[in-house]
C-alpha cells in the first residue's frame, strides 16, 4: 500500500462519513448502518496495512486534513443522534404514560360497573 492508496482510503472514509451525515441530517437513521460498516472495514484494513513511513510531508498533511474532516462529520452525527435519541426517549415516555393512564381508567370502569 503506497501513499496514494493510503490517502485514497482516507478519502473513501470521508465520503462515507459525509454520506452518514446526510442520512443523520435527514433523519434516515436506518440508513446509517451500511456506510458505517463499510467505513469500519476500511479502518481495520488500514490498521493492518498502513505504513505511515510511506507518506511524505504533504501526504501526511493531507491525511491529517482528511482525519479532521472525518472527525468533524462524526461529531455532528453524534450530536444529531443524541438529539434524536432524546426525542425518541421522550416519545416512549409519553406513550408509556398514556398507556398506564388508559389502563388505570379501564380498571376504574371495571370496578364501577362490576365487569371483568
C-alpha positions in Angstrom: 0.0 0.0 0.0 1.7 3.2 -1.1 0.9 6.9 -0.1 -1.7 7.3 -2.8 -3.5 4.2 -1.7 -3.5 5.3 1.9 -4.9 8.7 1.1 -7.5 7.1 -1.2 -8.7 5.0 1.7 -9.0 8.1 3.9 -10.8 9.9 1.2 -13.2 6.9 1.0 -13.8 7.1 4.7 -14.5 10.8 4.5 -17.1 10.2 1.7 -18.8 7.5 3.8 -18.8 9.9 6.8 -20.4 12.6 4.7 -23.0 10.1 3.4 -23.7 9.1 7.0 -24.0 12.8 8.0 -26.5 13.4 5.2 -28.6 10.4 6.4 -28.5 11.8 10.0 -29.5 15.3 8.9 -32.5 13.8 7.1 -33.5 11.6 10.0 -32.8 8.4 7.9 -31.4 6.6 10.9 -31.8 3.1 9.4 -29.5 4.1 6.6 -26.5 4.8 8.8 -25.5 1.1 9.3 -24.3 0.3 5.8 -21.8 3.1 5.3 -20.6 2.7 8.9 -19.9 -1.0 8.3 -18.0 -0.1 5.1 -16.0 2.6 7.0 -15.2 0.2 9.8 -13.8 -2.3 7.3 -11.6 0.4 5.8 -10.3 1.3 9.3 -9.5 -2.4 10.0 -7.7 -2.7 6.7 -5.7 0.4 7.3 -4.7 -0.7 10.8 -3.3 -3.9 9.3 -1.6 -2.5 6.2 -0.9 1.2 6.6 2.8 2.2 6.9 2.9 5.9 7.8 6.6 5.9 6.7 5.3 5.7 3.1 3.8 9.2 3.4 5.8 12.3 2.6 5.3 15.6 4.4 2.5 16.8 2.0 0.7 13.4 2.2 0.9 13.5 6.0 -0.7 16.9 6.0 -3.4 15.7 3.6 -4.1 12.7 5.8 -4.4 15.0 8.8 -6.9 17.2 7.0 -9.0 14.2 5.9 -9.0 12.8 9.5 -10.1 16.2 10.9 -12.9 16.3 8.3 -14.0 12.8 9.3 -14.0 13.6 13.0 -16.0 16.8 12.3 -18.6 14.8 10.5 -18.6 12.2 13.3 -19.1 14.9 15.9 -22.1 16.3 14.0 -23.6 12.8 13.5 -23.2 12.2 17.3 -25.0 15.5 18.1 -27.8 14.6 15.8 -28.0 11.1 17.1 -28.1 12.2 20.7 -30.9 14.7 19.9 -32.9 12.0 18.1 -32.5 9.6 20.9 -33.6 12.2 23.4 -36.8 12.8 21.3 -37.4 9.1 21.0 -37.0 8.6 24.7 -39.5 11.4 25.3 -42.0 9.9 22.9 -41.6 6.5 24.5 -42.1 8.0 28.0 -45.3 9.8 26.8 -46.6 6.7 25.2 -46.0 4.6 28.3 -47.5 7.2 30.5 -50.6 7.3 28.2 -50.9 3.5 28.3 -50.6 3.5 32.0 -53.2 6.2 32.3 -55.6 4.4 29.9 -55.0 1.1 31.8 -55.8 2.9 35.1 -59.1 4.3 33.7 -60.0 0.9 32.3 -59.6 -0.6 35.8 -61.7 2.1 37.4 -64.5 1.5 34.9 -64.4 -2.2 35.6 -64.7 -1.6 39.3 -67.5 0.9 38.9 -69.5 -1.2 36.6 -68.5 -4.6 38.1 -67.3 -6.0 34.8 -64.3 -8.2 34.3 
